[in-house]
Amino acid sequence: MSSNSASFVGDIPSHYDQGLGPNIFTDYAEKLADLCSSIPSERVLELAAGTGIVSRRLRDRLHPDSALVVTDLNAPMLEIAKGKFSEDENVEFSTADAMELPFEDDSFDLMVCQFGVMFFPDKTESYREAARVLKPGGRYVFNVWSPMTENPFSETAHRTVAQFFPDDPPGFYKVPFHYGDPEVVRADLVAAGWKDIRHETIKLTKPIVNVEKFATALVYGNPLIDEIKERGDVNPDAVVAEILSALQKRFEISDYKMPLSATVFDCRL
């Protein structure tokens, strides 16, 4: 995993929120929020919340008296998330590392994380840390992407970018899609002490919302843009243009509808 694979700073958050959000995050956010709304919780912690795509939906569905603590490793992501809430809503924001949470033991009834676990450098240790801050009987609900082959937008982006750097292709897209085998995830959870683990793989057919903005965000909306700039000699806009062309060729025949696949885990202490 590259050292900057979890660094979502600079202009990345706005592209992430506006270009990736409507295309690959919002539908799964709805499903996570719906599941969490059925779990009675006084205190809820969200990890790797990004720009608040899940956070907003959680706040809308949780009981008004439930406290929601929204965290992310990257403060610029949280700045966008904060703009989605009014000051009188029961939500708190905190920059936090999921590997070393700044909370006391037994602090929360429910923990939520959308597409963040894949970036954690030690998955098993992150699951131990989750168990530490959850109360006895607490729940941890999170999801992970299935492999690239089941999320062809990522495969298209990864292969297109590699054409520009045949000797040293950027590896960002390998990170969010490397943890897609549910049995591997379950084994890591068991190693961390979790015993009641349920999972469901959810496949969607998703219409692409503004293919041009989507192509732009696939470059500028994640740390791939930093990898491109570090290598030099390639204009990121040229990469965007090639990804746009590749997306059009791959999905035009399906009226710009693409398959998505992710697995949701519901873990109980």
Residue pairs with C-beta under 8 A, 6 or more apart in sequence:
1 119
1 121
1 175
2 171
2 172
2 175
2 223
2 227
4 223
4 226
4 227
5 119
5 171
5 172
5 175
5 223
6 73
6 74
6 119
6 223
7 74
7 223
7 226
8 16
8 50
8 74
8 76
8 77
8 222
8 223
9 74
9 76
10 76
11 220
12 76
12 220
12 221
12 222
12 223
12 225
13 50
13 51
13 74
13 76
13 77
13 79
13 80
14 80
15 216
15 217
15 220
15 221
16 50
16 51
16 77
16 217
16 221
16 222
17 50
17 51
17 53
17 80
18 213
18 217
19 210
19 213
19 214
19 216
19 217
19 218
19 220
19 221
20 214
20 217
20 218
20 221
20 222
21 51
21 53
22 209
22 210
23 153
23 206
23 208
23 209
23 214
23 217
24 151
24 153
24 206
24 260
25 53
25 54
25 114
25 115
26 53
27 204
27 206
27 260
28 114
28 115
28 143
28 202
28 204
28 260
28 262
28 264
29 53
29 54
29 57
29 114
30 57
31 202
31 264
32 54
32 57
32 58
32 112
32 114
32 141
32 143
32 264
33 54
33 57
33 58
33 60
33 61
34 61
35 141
35 264
35 266
36 44
36 58
36 61
36 62
36 110
36 112
36 141
37 61
37 62
39 109
39 110
39 139
39 141
40 63
40 109
41 62
41 63
41 66
41 108
41 109
41 110
41 139
42 65
42 66
42 67
42 109
43 66
43 67
43 69
43 107
43 108
43 109
43 110
44 58
44 62
44 66
44 67
44 68
44 69
44 108
44 109
44 110
44 111
44 112
45 69
45 71
45 101
45 103
45 107
45 108
45 110
45 111
45 112
45 133
46 54
46 55
46 58
46 68
46 69
46 70
46 71
46 111
46 112
46 113
47 71
47 72
47 96
47 98
47 111
47 112
47 113
47 116
47 130
47 142
48 71
48 72
48 73
48 98
48 113
48 114
48 115
48 116
48 117
48 119
49 55
49 70
49 71
49 72
49 77
49 78
49 81
49 114
50 72
50 77
50 81
50 114
50 116
51 77
51 80
51 81
51 84
52 70
52 78
52 80
52 81
52 82
52 84
52 85
53 114
54 112
54 114
55 68
55 70
55 81
55 84
55 85
55 91
56 81
56 84
56 85
58 68
58 112
59 68
59 85
59 89
59 90
59 91
62 68
64 90
65 90
66 90
67 90
67 91
67 92
68 90
68 91
68 92
69 91
69 92
69 93
69 94
69 103
69 108
70 78
70 81
70 91
70 92
70 93
70 94
71 78
71 93
71 94
71 95
71 96
71 98
71 101
72 78
72 81
72 95
72 96
73 95
73 96
73 97
73 98
74 95
75 95
78 93
78 95
81 93
82 93
85 91
94 102
96 102
98 113
98 116
98 120
98 126
98 129
98 130
99 120
99 121
99 122
99 125
99 126
99 129
100 129
101 129
101 132
101 133
103 133
104 133
105 132
105 133
106 133
106 134
106 135
106 136
107 133
107 134
107 135
108 133
108 134
108 135
108 138
109 134
109 135
109 137
109 138
109 139
110 134
110 138
110 139
110 140
110 141
111 130
111 133
111 134
111 138
111 139
111 140
111 141
111 142
112 140
112 141
112 142
113 140
113 141
113 142
113 143
114 142
114 143
115 143
115 144
115 145
115 176
115 262
116 142
117 123
117 126
117 142
117 144
117 179
117 185
118 144
118 145
118 175
118 176
118 177
118 178
118 179
119 175
119 176
120 126
123 179
123 185
123 188
124 188
124 191
124 192
125 192
127 140
127 188
127 189
127 191
127 192
127 193
127 194
128 192
128 193
130 140
130 192
131 140
131 192
131 193
131 194
131 269
134 140
134 269
135 269
136 269
137 268
137 269
138 268
138 269
139 266
139 267
139 268
139 269
140 194
140 265
140 266
140 267
140 268
140 269
141 264
141 265
141 266
141 267
142 264
142 265
143 262
143 263
143 264
143 265
144 179
144 180
144 185
144 262
144 263
144 265
145 151
145 154
145 176
145 177
145 179
145 180
145 261
145 262
146 177
146 180
146 201
146 261
146 262
146 263
147 177
147 180
147 181
148 154
148 155
148 158
148 173
148 177
149 155
150 180
150 203
150 259
150 261
151 177
151 259
151 260
151 261
151 262
152 250
152 258
152 259
153 214
153 218
153 247
153 258
153 260
154 173
154 176
154 177
156 243
156 246
156 247
156 250
157 173
157 218
157 219
157 224
157 243
157 246
158 173
158 174
159 246
160 239
160 242
160 243
160 246
161 169
161 170
161 173
161 219
161 224
161 228
161 239
161 243
162 169
162 170
163 242
164 228
164 234
164 238
164 239
164 242
165 231
165 234
168 231
170 224
170 227
170 228
170 231
171 227
172 222
172 223
172 224
172 227
173 224
179 185
180 263
182 199
182 201
182 263
182 265
185 199
185 263
185 265
186 197
186 199
189 197
189 265
189 267
190 197
194 267
194 268
194 269
196 267
196 268
196 269
197 265
197 266
197 267
197 268
198 265
198 266
198 267
199 263
199 264
199 265
199 266
200 263
200 264
201 261
201 262
201 263
201 264
202 261
202 262
202 263
202 264
203 259
203 260
203 261
204 259
204 260
204 261
205 257
205 258
205 259
205 260
206 257
206 258
206 259
206 260
207 255
207 256
207 257
208 214
208 247
208 251
208 256
208 257
208 258
211 244
211 247
211 248
211 251
211 256
212 244
214 247
215 240
215 241
215 243
215 244
215 247
216 240
218 224
218 240
218 243
219 225
219 228
219 236
219 239
219 240
219 243
220 236
220 240
225 236
228 234
228 236
228 239
229 236
251 257
251 258
